[in-house]
Amino acid sequence: MTRIIVCLLFLSISQITVALTLNGIASYQQLRKEYYIAALYLSQSNDDPQSILQNQDRKRMALRVTAKRWSPRRWSLQWQNDIAINNVFSSDPDYTQGLLRFTGFLRDNLSKGDEVIIDYLPAEGTRISINNVTVVKTSTAQLFDALLNAWIGQVPPSREFKNNILSLSDDHKQLLDRYNSLSYSGDRTAMVNSWIAAEKETAAAFQKEQQLKRARALAAKKAEEEAKQKAQQKQARASKPTKPPSKKVIRKPVKKQKIVSTTTPSKEKKSKAQIKAEQDYYLALYRWELRRAIHQAVEYPAWARQFGQKGLVTVNFTVNRQAEIKKLDAQDQGASDLLVNELKRATTEVVPFLLPPDALEGKQWDISISYRFDPNSDDQPYVAKPSLPESLQSDKKLSSSQYKKVLGSYLGTVRAIIEEGIEYPEWSKRLNQKGKVVFEITINQDGIITETKAIESSRHEALNQAVLDAINIAQPLPIIPIELGINQTSIRIEHAFK
């Protein structure tokens, strides 16, 4: 009876394998280097991407490595980029966990002959193996579809690749012969098994370490609570409540405005050294303004943050007097295409709205902007505003009315920027929560908020947080006008939710 069941099982598996036919085969290349030959197997031939994705029959993506060396880093970046540009971001934990494991599984280089099989099995879900060792399993088709989209989506590796995967071309026999000639040895299977064994050892060690940490934390917490109880018995009950920590705010770009330097050169005759110092100042000021605005416009790509991608990206470009960009290129220093493209996008969006100072001589200038991407922090290294050279400093002071007018205009601009970012929380609106919120903020010369103080709070914490979020998102604010001659100023932000 057991032998019959085994035979039937064998026949069943064989029938499933035979049922799949080669739909297409293609060569995956980047920068003229071939990494693997890809093959797509379906239950019946199909050249329509949408129909293939919707089909619930068994499907298989197979790839055999042709490169002598395919490093874990290059594997990860290639797949992550291809996945991100062809799929809508999803925070589904099972799906993203599968993607993270697939793109980050390698512990050593893949080499010529290694085989990766990505199967969709209707009764099981997605199963991925490397050299016949299962490394990823999920219960749905979502992971398979995301990986297949990297081949046949809107932005495939190339038009030729997509066409060849969707239907067999005239020269597919030659590529198929190369594909069939590739194979891996038992040592390569053992290598993948060793990765899994090492993973299990690491996980066990980590779990043991976490248990020790939890035990220490519980002991420390217990001791702290005992000490706290003793202290509370000795203290008066009238203690001030502590302010709850504010939520992490995701930066988003504020409405962009054209910025033109208001500093005008003196008409007095100046030395060559003074003129050079002034020109250096105007160029440094322009670069500083560009850096501030571009950093503010950068949005961490959701996929890049999900994949934990980070790194320093630098864009170099030439800009002319009309604020037109020429010769834009980037240095990634190990960062992914997602991060590089985001800094490029922010640059091309911001630069046309920032005109160079009228007093800056020349027709075009070279600019370099760097941005450090880190999933855990959006903070960037602080760069102080360029100091005004002595030849541009004036001994003349503004009259009282002029001072009030310039300061009033500046504070009005700041207030308008923050007000624009205040959003009435949807649930607060539905619950008819109302109230007035007042904060006082202190702004330094560079437009950075150095202090935020609650003056009047609503009894609804969501309303208070909405105003605080708008204040944080607005940074950096416009710089304090030089003619005011002050290092900082304060302003009250009042908002009534009605």
C-alpha positions as CSV (number, residue, x, y, z in Angstrom):
1,M,0.0,0.0,0.0
2,T,2.9,2.4,0.9
3,R,4.6,1.6,-2.4
4,I,1.4,2.4,-4.3
5,I,1.1,5.8,-2.6
6,V,4.7,6.6,-3.3
7,C,4.3,5.7,-7.0
8,L,1.1,7.8,-7.2
9,L,2.9,10.7,-5.6
10,F,5.8,10.4,-8.0
11,L,3.4,10.3,-11.0
12,S,1.6,13.3,-9.6
13,I,4.8,15.4,-9.4
14,S,5.9,14.2,-12.8
15,Q,2.6,15.2,-14.3
16,I,2.8,18.7,-12.8
17,T,6.3,19.1,-14.2
18,V,5.4,17.9,-17.6
19,A,2.4,20.2,-17.6
20,L,4.6,23.3,-17.6
21,T,5.9,24.4,-20.9
22,L,8.7,26.9,-21.7
23,N,7.0,30.2,-22.4
24,G,10.2,32.3,-23.1
25,I,13.9,32.5,-22.3
26,A,16.0,35.6,-22.1
27,S,19.5,36.9,-21.1
28,Y,19.6,39.3,-18.1
29,Q,22.3,41.9,-18.5
30,Q,23.4,45.1,-16.8
31,L,26.1,47.4,-18.2
32,R,26.8,44.7,-20.9
33,K,27.5,42.1,-18.3
34,E,25.4,39.0,-18.4
35,Y,24.4,37.7,-14.9
36,Y,22.0,34.9,-15.7
37,I,19.7,33.3,-18.3
38,A,16.0,33.5,-17.3
39,A,13.3,31.1,-18.2
40,L,9.5,31.3,-17.6
41,Y,7.4,28.2,-17.5
42,L,3.6,28.3,-17.7
43,S,0.8,25.7,-18.1
44,Q,0.2,27.1,-21.6
45,S,2.0,29.8,-23.7
46,N,0.9,33.4,-23.1
47,D,2.3,36.7,-24.2
48,D,0.0,39.0,-22.1
49,P,1.6,40.1,-18.8
50,Q,-1.7,40.8,-17.1
51,S,-3.2,37.5,-18.1
52,I,-0.1,35.6,-16.8
53,L,-0.2,37.4,-13.5
54,Q,-4.0,36.7,-13.1
55,N,-3.6,33.0,-14.0
56,Q,-3.9,30.9,-10.9
57,D,-2.2,27.8,-12.5
58,R,1.2,26.6,-11.5
59,K,4.0,28.9,-12.8
60,R,7.8,28.8,-12.6
61,M,10.6,31.4,-12.9
62,A,14.0,29.7,-13.4
63,L,17.3,31.4,-13.7
64,R,20.8,29.9,-14.1
65,V,23.8,32.0,-13.3
66,T,26.3,32.8,-16.1
67,A,28.5,35.3,-14.3
68,K,31.7,34.1,-12.8
69,R,30.8,36.1,-9.7
70,W,27.5,37.5,-8.5
71,S,28.1,39.1,-5.2
72,P,25.4,39.2,-2.4
73,R,25.4,43.0,-2.6
74,R,24.9,43.2,-6.4
75,W,22.2,40.5,-6.1
76,S,20.4,42.4,-3.4
77,L,20.6,45.8,-5.2
78,Q,19.6,44.4,-8.6
79,W,16.5,42.6,-7.3
80,Q,15.5,45.4,-4.9
81,N,15.6,48.0,-7.7
82,D,13.7,45.8,-10.2
83,I,11.1,44.9,-7.6
84,A,10.6,48.5,-6.4
85,I,10.2,50.1,-9.9
86,N,7.7,47.5,-11.0
87,N,5.5,47.0,-7.9
88,V,3.2,49.1,-5.7
89,F,4.6,49.4,-2.2
90,S,2.9,47.2,0.4
91,S,3.5,46.9,4.1
92,D,2.0,43.5,4.4
93,P,4.3,41.7,6.9
94,D,4.4,38.2,5.3
95,Y,5.0,39.7,1.8
96,T,7.7,42.1,2.9
97,Q,9.3,39.5,5.0
98,G,9.5,37.2,2.0
99,L,11.0,39.9,-0.1
100,L,13.6,40.8,2.5
101,R,14.6,37.2,2.9
102,F,14.8,36.6,-0.8
103,T,16.9,39.8,-1.6
104,G,19.1,39.4,1.5
105,F,19.6,35.7,1.8
106,L,22.9,35.2,0.1
107,R,25.9,34.8,2.3
108,D,28.5,34.3,-0.4
109,N,28.9,34.8,-4.1
110,L,26.8,32.9,-6.6
111,S,28.8,31.6,-9.5
112,K,28.3,30.1,-13.0
113,G,25.9,27.2,-13.0
114,D,24.0,28.1,-9.8
115,E,20.3,27.8,-10.2
116,V,17.4,29.7,-8.6
117,I,13.9,28.3,-9.0
118,I,10.8,30.5,-8.1
119,D,7.6,28.4,-8.1
120,Y,4.0,29.4,-7.6
121,L,2.0,26.3,-6.4
122,P,-1.8,26.9,-6.2
123,A,-2.1,24.7,-3.1
124,E,1.0,26.1,-1.3
125,G,1.9,29.6,-2.4
126,T,5.4,30.8,-3.4
127,R,8.4,28.6,-3.0
128,I,12.0,29.6,-3.8
129,S,15.0,27.4,-3.9
130,I,18.7,27.9,-4.6
131,N,20.6,24.9,-5.9
132,N,17.6,22.7,-4.9
133,V,17.6,24.0,-1.3
134,T,14.3,25.7,-0.3
135,V,15.1,29.1,1.2
136,V,11.8,31.0,1.1
137,K,8.1,29.9,1.4
138,T,5.0,32.1,1.6
139,S,1.3,31.1,1.5
140,T,0.2,33.3,-1.3
141,A,1.1,34.3,-4.9
142,Q,2.0,37.9,-3.9
143,L,5.7,37.2,-3.6
144,F,5.8,35.3,-6.9
145,D,3.9,38.1,-8.7
146,A,6.3,40.8,-7.4
147,L,9.3,38.9,-8.7
148,L,7.7,38.1,-12.0
149,N,6.8,41.8,-12.4
150,A,10.5,42.5,-12.2
151,W,10.7,40.6,-15.5
152,I,7.5,41.6,-17.3
153,G,6.3,44.8,-15.5
154,Q,6.3,48.3,-16.8
155,V,10.1,48.8,-16.4
156,P,11.6,45.4,-17.3
157,P,15.4,44.8,-17.5
158,S,15.1,45.7,-21.2
159,R,12.5,45.6,-23.9
160,E,14.3,42.7,-25.6
161,F,14.3,40.7,-22.3
162,K,10.6,41.2,-21.8
163,N,9.7,40.2,-25.3
164,N,11.9,37.1,-25.1
165,I,10.3,36.0,-21.8
166,L,6.8,36.5,-23.1
167,S,7.3,34.5,-26.3
168,L,10.0,32.3,-27.9
169,S,12.2,34.2,-30.4
170,D,13.9,32.7,-33.4
171,D,17.2,32.4,-31.7
172,H,15.8,30.8,-28.5
173,K,17.4,27.4,-29.3
174,Q,20.9,28.8,-28.9
175,L,20.1,30.4,-25.6
176,L,18.3,27.3,-24.4
177,D,21.3,25.2,-25.3
178,R,23.5,27.5,-23.1
179,Y,20.9,27.3,-20.4
180,N,20.8,23.5,-20.4
181,S,24.6,23.3,-20.4
182,L,24.7,25.1,-17.1
183,S,24.7,23.0,-13.9
184,Y,25.8,23.1,-10.2
185,S,27.7,20.6,-8.2
186,G,26.8,19.0,-4.8
187,D,29.3,21.3,-3.2
188,R,27.1,24.3,-4.2
189,T,24.1,22.7,-2.6
190,A,26.1,22.1,0.5
191,M,27.1,25.7,0.5
192,V,23.5,26.9,0.6
193,N,22.7,24.3,3.3
194,S,25.6,25.7,5.4
195,W,24.0,29.2,5.1
196,I,20.8,27.9,6.6
197,A,22.6,26.1,9.4
198,A,24.6,29.2,10.2
199,E,21.3,31.2,10.2
200,K,19.8,28.8,12.7
201,E,22.9,29.0,15.0
202,T,22.8,32.8,14.8
203,A,19.1,32.9,15.6
204,A,19.5,30.5,18.6
205,A,22.4,32.6,19.9
206,F,20.3,35.8,19.4
207,Q,17.3,34.3,21.1
208,K,19.4,33.3,24.1
209,E,20.9,36.8,24.3
210,Q,17.5,38.3,24.1
211,Q,16.2,36.1,27.0
212,L,19.2,37.2,29.1
213,K,18.5,40.9,28.2
214,R,14.8,40.4,29.1
215,A,15.7,38.8,32.4
216,R,18.1,41.7,33.3
217,A,15.5,44.2,32.2
218,L,12.8,42.7,34.4
219,A,15.2,42.6,37.3
220,A,16.2,46.2,36.8
221,K,12.6,47.3,36.3
222,K,11.6,45.6,39.5
223,A,14.4,47.3,41.4
224,E,13.5,50.6,39.9
225,E,9.8,50.2,40.8
226,E,10.8,49.4,44.4
227,A,13.0,52.4,44.6
228,K,10.3,54.6,43.0
229,Q,7.7,53.4,45.5
230,K,10.0,54.3,48.4
231,A,10.8,57.7,46.9
232,Q,7.1,58.4,46.3
233,Q,6.3,57.8,49.9
234,K,8.7,60.5,50.9
235,Q,7.7,63.1,48.2
236,A,4.7,65.3,48.0
237,R,2.0,64.2,45.7
238,A,2.0,67.5,43.8
239,S,4.5,66.7,41.1
240,K,4.3,68.2,37.6
241,P,3.2,65.8,34.9
242,T,5.8,64.9,32.3
243,K,5.1,65.9,28.7
244,P,4.5,62.8,26.5
245,P,7.2,62.2,23.8
246,S,6.2,63.6,20.5
247,K,5.6,61.3,17.6
248,K,8.3,60.8,15.0
249,V,7.5,63.1,12.1
250,I,8.2,62.1,8.6
251,R,9.5,65.1,6.7
252,K,7.7,66.2,3.6
253,P,8.6,69.1,1.3
254,V,6.9,72.4,1.9
255,K,5.6,74.5,-1.0
256,K,8.5,75.7,-3.0
257,Q,9.1,79.4,-3.7
258,K,11.6,81.2,-5.8
259,I,14.4,82.6,-3.7
260,V,16.4,85.6,-4.9
261,S,19.3,87.1,-2.8
262,T,18.3,90.5,-1.6
263,T,21.9,91.4,-0.7
264,T,23.1,94.2,-3.1
265,P,26.8,95.1,-3.5
266,S,28.0,98.5,-2.4
267,K,28.7,101.1,-5.1
268,E,31.9,102.2,-3.4
269,K,35.2,101.3,-5.2
270,K,36.5,98.0,-3.9
271,S,39.8,96.2,-4.1
272,K,40.2,92.9,-6.1
273,A,40.4,91.0,-2.8
274,Q,37.1,92.5,-1.6
275,I,35.4,91.7,-4.9
276,K,36.7,88.1,-4.9
277,A,35.5,87.7,-1.3
278,E,32.0,89.0,-2.3
279,Q,31.8,86.7,-5.3
280,D,32.9,83.7,-3.1
281,Y,30.2,84.7,-0.7
282,Y,27.4,84.9,-3.3
283,L,28.4,81.5,-4.8
284,A,28.6,79.9,-1.3
285,L,25.2,81.4,-0.4
286,Y,23.6,80.0,-3.5
287,R,25.1,76.6,-2.9
288,W,23.9,76.7,0.7
289,E,20.4,77.7,-0.3
290,L,20.3,74.9,-2.9
291,R,21.5,72.4,-0.3
292,R,18.8,73.4,2.2
293,A,16.0,73.3,-0.3
294,I,17.0,70.0,-1.9
295,H,17.4,68.3,1.5
296,Q,14.0,69.5,2.4
297,A,12.5,68.0,-0.8
298,V,14.1,64.6,-0.4
299,E,11.6,61.8,0.5
300,Y,13.0,58.5,1.6
301,P,11.7,56.0,-1.0
302,A,9.3,53.6,0.8
303,W,10.8,50.5,-0.8
304,A,14.3,51.7,0.1
305,R,13.4,52.2,3.7
306,Q,11.6,48.9,3.8
307,F,14.7,47.1,2.4
308,G,16.9,49.0,4.9
309,Q,18.9,50.6,2.1
310,K,21.2,53.4,3.2
311,G,24.3,55.3,2.0
312,L,25.8,58.6,0.9
313,V,24.7,59.9,-2.5
314,T,26.2,62.9,-4.2
315,V,24.8,64.7,-7.3
316,N,27.0,67.0,-9.4
317,F,25.5,69.3,-11.9
318,T,26.0,72.6,-13.7
319,V,23.4,75.4,-13.3
320,N,23.1,78.5,-15.4
321,R,21.6,82.0,-14.6
322,Q,18.1,80.8,-15.6
323,A,18.4,78.0,-13.0
324,E,18.5,75.4,-15.7
325,I,20.4,72.1,-14.9
326,K,23.0,70.7,-17.2
327,K,25.3,67.7,-16.9
328,L,23.6,66.0,-14.0
329,D,25.3,62.9,-12.7
330,A,25.6,61.1,-9.4
331,Q,28.2,59.3,-7.2
332,D,26.5,56.6,-5.2
333,Q,29.4,55.3,-3.0
334,G,27.5,52.0,-2.7
335,A,23.9,53.3,-2.4
336,S,21.1,51.8,-4.5
337,D,19.5,53.1,-7.6
338,L,16.4,54.0,-5.6
339,L,18.4,56.4,-3.4
340,V,20.4,57.9,-6.3
341,N,17.2,58.5,-8.3
342,E,15.5,60.1,-5.3
343,L,18.2,62.7,-4.9
344,K,18.2,63.3,-8.6
345,R,14.4,63.8,-8.5
346,A,14.6,66.3,-5.6
347,T,17.4,68.2,-7.4
348,T,15.6,68.5,-10.7
349,E,12.4,69.7,-8.9
350,V,14.0,72.3,-6.7
351,V,16.8,73.9,-8.7
352,P,14.5,75.7,-11.3
353,F,12.8,77.5,-8.3
354,L,16.1,78.9,-6.9
355,L,17.6,81.7,-8.9
356,P,21.2,82.6,-8.3
357,P,21.9,86.0,-6.7
358,D,21.8,88.9,-9.2
359,A,25.2,90.1,-7.9
360,L,26.9,86.7,-8.7
361,E,29.0,87.1,-11.8
362,G,29.2,84.4,-14.5
363,K,26.9,82.4,-16.7
364,Q,27.0,79.0,-15.0
365,W,28.3,77.3,-11.9
366,D,29.3,73.8,-10.8
367,I,27.3,72.5,-7.8
368,S,27.7,69.4,-5.7
369,I,25.0,68.3,-3.2
370,S,25.3,65.3,-0.9
371,Y,22.6,63.5,1.1
372,R,23.1,60.7,3.6
373,F,20.2,58.2,3.6
374,D,19.6,56.4,6.8
375,P,16.4,54.5,7.7
376,N,16.7,55.4,11.3
377,S,17.3,59.2,10.9
378,D,16.6,62.0,8.4
379,D,19.2,64.3,10.1
380,Q,22.0,65.6,7.9
381,P,25.3,67.2,8.9
382,Y,24.9,70.8,9.8
383,V,26.3,73.4,7.5
384,A,26.4,77.0,8.7
385,K,25.2,79.8,6.5
386,P,28.1,81.6,4.8
387,S,29.3,84.7,6.7
388,L,28.8,88.1,5.1
389,P,32.1,89.7,4.1
390,E,33.1,93.0,5.7
391,S,32.7,94.9,2.4
392,L,29.0,94.0,2.3
393,Q,28.3,94.8,6.0
394,S,26.7,98.1,6.5
395,D,27.0,100.4,9.5
396,K,23.6,101.9,8.7
397,K,20.8,100.6,10.9
398,L,17.2,100.3,10.0
399,S,14.8,102.9,11.4
400,S,12.3,101.7,14.0
401,S,9.5,101.5,11.4
402,Q,11.7,99.8,8.8
403,Y,12.8,97.2,11.4
404,K,9.2,96.5,12.4
405,K,8.2,96.2,8.7
406,V,11.0,93.7,7.8
407,L,10.5,91.7,11.0
408,G,6.7,91.6,10.5
409,S,7.1,90.5,6.9
410,Y,9.5,87.7,8.0
411,L,7.3,86.5,10.8
412,G,4.2,86.6,8.6
413,T,6.0,84.3,6.1
414,V,7.0,81.9,8.8
415,R,3.5,81.8,10.2
416,A,2.0,81.2,6.7
417,I,4.4,78.3,6.0
418,I,3.5,76.5,9.3
419,E,-0.2,77.2,8.9
420,E,-0.1,75.6,5.5
421,G,1.1,72.4,7.1
422,I,-1.5,72.1,9.8
423,E,-4.0,69.3,9.0
424,Y,-7.2,68.7,11.0
425,P,-6.9,65.0,12.1
426,E,-9.6,63.0,10.4
427,W,-10.7,61.2,13.6
428,S,-10.7,64.5,15.5
429,K,-13.0,66.0,12.9
430,R,-15.4,63.0,13.0
431,L,-15.5,63.2,16.8
432,N,-16.1,66.9,16.6
433,Q,-13.0,67.7,18.7
434,K,-12.4,71.4,18.9
435,G,-9.9,73.7,20.7
436,K,-7.2,76.3,20.5
437,V,-3.5,75.4,20.4
438,V,-0.7,77.9,20.9
439,F,3.1,77.2,20.6
440,E,6.0,79.6,20.9
441,I,9.0,78.8,18.7
442,T,12.5,80.2,18.7
443,I,14.2,80.4,15.3
444,N,17.9,80.9,14.8
445,Q,19.6,82.9,12.0
446,D,19.7,79.8,9.7
447,G,15.9,79.2,10.0
448,I,16.3,76.3,12.4
449,I,13.8,76.0,15.3
450,T,15.9,75.8,18.5
451,E,13.1,75.7,21.0
452,T,9.4,74.8,21.0
453,K,7.2,75.7,24.0
454,A,3.6,74.9,24.5
455,I,1.7,78.0,25.7
456,E,-1.9,76.8,25.4
457,S,-2.9,73.2,24.8
458,S,-6.2,71.7,23.8
459,R,-7.6,68.9,25.9
460,H,-7.4,66.7,22.8
461,E,-3.8,65.5,22.3
462,A,-4.3,64.8,18.6
463,L,-5.0,68.5,18.0
464,N,-1.8,69.5,19.9
465,Q,0.2,67.0,18.0
466,A,-1.2,68.2,14.6
467,V,0.2,71.7,15.2
468,L,3.5,70.4,16.6
469,D,3.9,68.1,13.5
470,A,3.3,71.1,11.2
471,I,6.0,73.1,13.1
472,N,8.5,70.3,12.7
473,I,7.7,69.6,9.1
474,A,8.2,73.2,8.1
475,Q,11.9,73.1,8.9
476,P,14.2,74.6,7.7
477,L,12.3,77.9,7.7
478,P,13.5,80.9,5.7
479,I,16.6,82.6,7.1
480,I,16.3,85.7,9.3
481,P,16.9,88.8,7.0
482,I,20.5,89.9,7.4
483,E,19.5,93.6,7.7
484,L,17.7,92.9,11.0
485,G,21.1,92.1,12.6
486,I,19.7,89.5,15.0
487,N,20.8,85.9,15.7
488,Q,17.3,84.6,16.7
489,T,13.7,85.6,17.0
490,S,10.5,84.1,18.5
491,I,7.0,83.8,17.2
492,R,3.7,82.4,18.5
493,I,1.8,80.0,16.4
494,E,-1.9,80.0,17.2
495,H,-4.4,77.7,15.6
496,A,-8.1,77.1,16.4
497,F,-9.7,73.9,15.3
498,K,-13.4,74.6,14.8
